[in-house]
Amino acid sequence: MPLYRLLLSLAAPLLAVLFALRLLRRAETAEDLRQRLATTDEPPLPGPRLWLHGASNGELAAARGLIDGLLADHPGLHLTITANTTTGRDMASAWDLPRTTARLAPVDLRAVLHRFLAAHRPAALIVIENELWPNRLSLARAAQIPVIVTSARLSARSAKRWALLPGLARDVLSAITLLSAQDSASADRFIALGLPSLARAAPLALKTTTPPPPVDPEALAPLAAQLSRPDTLLAASTHPGEEEQVLAAFSQARATRPGLRLILAPRHARRGAEVAALIARASLPFATRSAGDEPGDAAVYLADTMGEMGLWYALSGLCFTGGSLVEKGGHTPWEPVHFGCALLHGPSCFNQAEAFAALDAAGAALPVADATALAAALTRLDPAEQARMAAAASALAKARQPDLAPLLQRIASTANLPRG
């Protein structure tokens, strides 16, 4: 930990420059920067209060049931919800939940964290998945603030990286009061790296409890009239290096299935112009959502907007889960399951390894090794096979729905929350 602090202190001038560039590149405001540095002029915040943190939209959406449960069980409880991204913060703010405050997460500098903790005075810190920032956890422990990590994941690859810094790993993990991993393999890896055995709780994967993203029926109707659902593939949350493979597979599959359509939704909407250039290079006619286009007869619909993923799922009978044909570890399969999509995914699934393994074993998802295999799958997955896969995935999701009550009780007792 001292080495981490030293390196972070030495990097502080560079961090200041990076923050300035972030403001310019991502159109962040001065208020956003003040939130990251915890220099906002906060009025006194009421308590008791929990600090709940998730990296971005996906993690906070997964925690929504947990958040609702905490607020319902403890009518006097307040929550500070933080995210690393403005989109995550804005989503939490748009929920307009009672007794909640949404902020950008403070950077992992001790002076910043001291200011944040003094302003919010949390009774406990709840971390969603794997946001284990060393200074944040160290100062929480020093202030006797319990740290609760839920739906934690740790792949074998990440565990090897942590093992290269055993002292830092022990310091970070020893600050955790309670940890509920997504699966038993992740829990075992945390224990091996230094998590106290008494901190281990029963595994629970929050993303299986995530409600489906909303769908605007007025937006859905005209688009559904232009797209045949069994013939529409959604490439959801794709990354650089992945769109090229999806486009190649799609072009190859259209040679034998000319009615096939593609909705291409990059993980980051700001990459819209970059992805549009890739589609043009593939000589595929396309329409662009952010330009106000409708799909019409275009082969590809570029979905480069935020907050409409539910719409794209609802329009698609086939869904390729992004981040899996490149080494990103794959994104959640459970969102498309809500909409009855037939799932396809690449070989890189370490972020959701247990979920994809279960789906594959149930015949509810189809792994594809590369663009050629994806093209072959697209040509043979007819409406009947899509419906069979979707039904198998839905049955598996229902069987895996966890009971949040034990976790809510553990959080309440760990944070010493009053009831009623």
Stockholm file with secondary structure:
# STOCKHOLM 1.0

chainA/1-420         MPLYRLLLSLAAPLLAVLFALRLLRRAETAEDLRQRLATTDEPPLPGPRLWLHGASNGELAAARGLIDGLLADHPGLHLTITANTTTGRDMASAWDLPRTTARLAPVDLRAVLHRFLAAHRPAALIVIENELWPNRLSLARAAQIPVIVTSARLSARSAKRWALLPGLARDVLSAITLLSAQDSASADRFIALGLPSLARAAPLALKTTTPPPPVDPEALAPLAAQLSRPDTLLAASTHPGEEEQVLAAFSQARATRPGLRLILAPRHARRGAEVAALIARASLPFATRSAGDEPGDAAVYLADTMGEMGLWYALSGLCFTGGSLVEKGGHTPWEPVHFGCALLHGPSCFNQAEAFAALDAAGAALPVADATALAAALTRLDPAEQARMAAAASALAKARQPDLAPLLQRIASTANLPRG
#=GR chainA/1-420 SS CHHHHHHHHHTHHHHHHHHHHHHHHSCCCHHHHHHHTTCSCCCCCCSSEEEEECSSHHHHHHTHHHHHHHHHHCTTCEEEEEESSHHHHHHHHHTCCTTEEEEECCCSCHHHHHHHHHHHCCSEEEEESSCCCHHHHHHHHHTTCCEEEEEECCCHHHHHHHHTSHHHHHHHHHTCSEEEESSHHHHHHHHHHTCCGGGEECCCCGGGSCCCCCCCHHHHHHHHTTSCGGGEEEEEEECTTTHHHHHHHHHHHHTTCTTCEEEEEESSGGGHHHHHHHHHHTTCCEEEGGGTCCCTTCSEEECCCSSCHHHHHHHCSEEEESSTTTTTCCCCSHHHHHTTCEEEECSCCGGGHHHHHHHHHTTSEEECCSHHHHHHHHHHCCHHHHHHHHHHHHHHHHHTCCCCHHHHHHHHHHHTCCCC
#=GC SS_cons         CHHHHHHHHHTHHHHHHHHHHHHHHSCCCHHHHHHHTTCSCCCCCCSSEEEEECSSHHHHHHTHHHHHHHHHHCTTCEEEEEESSHHHHHHHHHTCCTTEEEEECCCSCHHHHHHHHHHHCCSEEEEESSCCCHHHHHHHHHTTCCEEEEEECCCHHHHHHHHTSHHHHHHHHHTCSEEEESSHHHHHHHHHHTCCGGGEECCCCGGGSCCCCCCCHHHHHHHHTTSCGGGEEEEEEECTTTHHHHHHHHHHHHTTCTTCEEEEEESSGGGHHHHHHHHHHTTCCEEEGGGTCCCTTCSEEECCCSSCHHHHHHHCSEEEESSTTTTTCCCCSHHHHHTTCEEEECSCCGGGHHHHHHHHHTTSEEECCSHHHHHHHHHHCCHHHHHHHHHHHHHHHHHTCCCCHHHHHHHHHHHTCCCC
//
